[in-house]
Amino acid sequence: MNAYNHNNTQSCCHNKSGAESRKDPVCGMTVPEEDDSLRYDYKGTGYFFCSPHCLETFKKDPGKFSA
C-alpha cells in the first residue's frame, strides 16, 4: 500500500464503514467522523483528521485551516 501524500488534495475512498465523513482541513482527505481521538473542536466546530500529524499541524495554526 502506498503512503498517503499529504500534499494531495484528492479525497480518500477508504471510508467503507457507512459513518458520516468530513474533509480533513489540512490535507483534504475524506475521513470518517467515528474516531474521536482525531477530532479537535475549534470555535464551536468539530474538525476531523486523517492522522495525528494533520491534527498537530492544525493545532499549531487553526486559523490558517478553518477560514
Backbone bond lengths (Angstrom), bond angles and torsions (degrees), N, CA, C in turn:
res aa  C-N    CA-C-N  psi(-1)  N-CA   C-N-CA  omega(-1)  CA-C   N-CA-C  phi
1 M - - - 1.453 - - 1.525 108.54 -
2 N 1.316 116.55 135.51 1.454 121.45 179.85 1.516 110.45 -76.42
3 A 1.322 116.10 146.19 1.451 120.92 175.75 1.516 108.92 -69.88
4 Y 1.313 117.20 146.77 1.457 121.02 -179.79 1.517 109.36 -72.87
5 N 1.299 117.01 132.69 1.450 123.47 178.02 1.521 107.95 -90.13
6 H 1.330 118.39 110.22 1.454 121.78 -177.16 1.522 113.03 -72.39
7 N 1.315 118.37 -4.48 1.459 120.80 174.18 1.523 111.03 -89.74
8 N 1.309 116.84 -8.52 1.457 122.98 -178.82 1.525 108.15 -87.38
9 T 1.321 118.37 131.43 1.466 121.09 -177.93 1.519 112.62 -102.24
10 Q 1.314 118.56 11.77 1.457 120.67 177.94 1.518 110.32 -75.48
11 S 1.309 115.89 151.09 1.458 120.94 178.40 1.516 110.79 -74.35
12 C 1.305 115.41 152.10 1.458 122.04 177.40 1.523 109.32 -89.38
13 C 1.303 116.83 147.31 1.468 120.34 -179.32 1.523 112.01 -104.69
14 H 1.326 118.21 17.04 1.463 121.01 -173.71 1.526 114.16 -88.44
15 N 1.315 119.89 1.27 1.464 121.98 -179.92 1.524 109.35 -82.45
16 K 1.300 116.73 87.04 1.462 122.49 -178.60 1.531 111.89 -102.61
17 S 1.341 117.57 -0.80 1.455 121.17 -173.57 1.524 113.51 -76.84
18 G 1.320 117.63 -16.35 1.455 120.53 -176.52 1.513 112.60 85.29
19 A 1.319 118.19 -0.77 1.458 121.90 178.23 1.524 109.52 -71.08
20 E 1.320 115.62 154.73 1.461 119.68 173.57 1.520 108.09 -59.84
21 S 1.316 116.94 150.35 1.453 119.03 -179.00 1.520 110.71 -130.79
22 R 1.301 114.62 159.48 1.460 123.18 178.84 1.517 108.72 -136.05
23 K 1.300 115.31 164.61 1.460 121.50 177.72 1.527 109.01 -92.20
24 D 1.321 116.43 127.30 1.464 121.84 174.13 1.532 106.39 -62.97
25 P 1.351 118.31 120.71 1.462 119.85 -175.69 1.529 113.75 -69.52
26 V 1.313 117.73 -15.81 1.464 120.99 -178.38 1.524 111.47 -86.00
27 C 1.326 117.30 -51.91 1.469 119.98 -173.45 1.523 113.75 -109.75
28 G 1.348 117.61 -12.94 1.455 120.56 178.56 1.518 114.96 89.01
29 M 1.310 117.82 -0.89 1.460 121.56 -179.50 1.526 110.32 -69.90
30 T 1.324 118.12 143.12 1.456 122.31 175.18 1.519 108.57 -83.12
31 V 1.342 115.72 126.54 1.462 120.80 -177.05 1.524 110.29 -129.46
32 P 1.350 117.49 146.63 1.467 120.06 177.79 1.523 111.08 -71.76
33 E 1.323 116.67 150.25 1.461 122.08 179.31 1.531 112.54 -81.91
34 E 1.308 118.61 6.12 1.458 120.41 -172.78 1.519 114.49 -81.38
35 D 1.328 119.96 -14.51 1.467 122.23 -177.15 1.520 110.51 -101.46
36 D 1.333 116.93 94.64 1.458 121.19 -179.32 1.525 113.25 -68.16
37 S 1.325 118.20 -16.28 1.462 119.75 178.47 1.525 111.22 -70.08
38 L 1.339 116.91 -18.86 1.462 121.39 178.12 1.530 110.60 -113.01
39 R 1.328 115.31 33.04 1.476 122.29 177.36 1.517 108.07 -113.51
40 Y 1.316 115.19 144.50 1.463 120.48 177.07 1.522 107.72 -142.25
41 D 1.329 116.71 128.73 1.459 121.62 178.62 1.519 109.42 -94.39
42 Y 1.323 115.41 129.83 1.458 121.45 179.60 1.518 108.24 -138.46
43 K 1.321 115.72 121.42 1.466 122.62 -179.67 1.524 112.47 50.48
44 G 1.323 116.19 44.57 1.457 121.98 175.21 1.525 116.12 80.82
45 T 1.328 117.07 5.13 1.461 120.90 179.21 1.521 109.60 -118.56
46 G 1.336 116.56 135.80 1.459 121.45 176.66 1.516 110.29 -88.79
47 Y 1.318 116.54 126.94 1.461 122.63 177.53 1.523 108.30 -112.24
48 F 1.329 116.58 142.12 1.461 122.47 -179.25 1.520 109.59 -118.11
49 F 1.328 115.95 146.71 1.459 121.39 -172.49 1.518 111.36 -130.45
50 C 1.332 115.04 153.38 1.466 121.27 -178.82 1.521 112.03 -80.79
51 S 1.324 116.89 -21.79 1.463 120.39 -174.54 1.528 110.38 -156.95
52 P 1.327 116.66 161.01 1.467 119.66 174.78 1.541 111.87 -59.36
53 H 1.322 117.04 -31.58 1.472 120.54 179.12 1.526 110.75 -61.64
54 C 1.321 118.01 -48.43 1.463 120.97 179.12 1.524 111.12 -64.89
55 L 1.323 117.66 -38.72 1.461 121.45 177.68 1.525 110.50 -60.19
56 E 1.315 117.34 -48.03 1.471 121.66 -179.23 1.526 111.34 -66.52
57 T 1.322 117.47 -36.06 1.460 121.05 177.04 1.524 109.77 -62.94
58 F 1.330 117.22 -42.81 1.461 122.09 177.91 1.522 110.73 -62.56
59 K 1.323 117.05 -45.96 1.462 121.31 -177.51 1.528 112.29 -60.63
60 K 1.323 117.56 -30.91 1.472 121.25 -179.52 1.527 111.89 -68.24
61 D 1.335 118.04 -30.93 1.460 121.78 -178.36 1.527 110.16 -154.32
62 P 1.340 118.22 68.83 1.458 120.76 -175.20 1.522 114.12 -59.30
63 G 1.304 118.00 -33.17 1.457 121.35 -179.46 1.511 112.86 -62.23
64 K 1.312 116.76 -29.23 1.458 121.52 179.47 1.528 111.70 -66.03
65 F 1.339 117.01 -31.98 1.463 121.84 -173.74 1.523 113.95 -106.53
66 S 1.312 118.42 -12.94 1.463 120.16 -174.12 1.522 113.06 -103.68
67 A 1.295 117.83 2.55 1.477 120.90 -177.09 1.508 111.94 -68.63
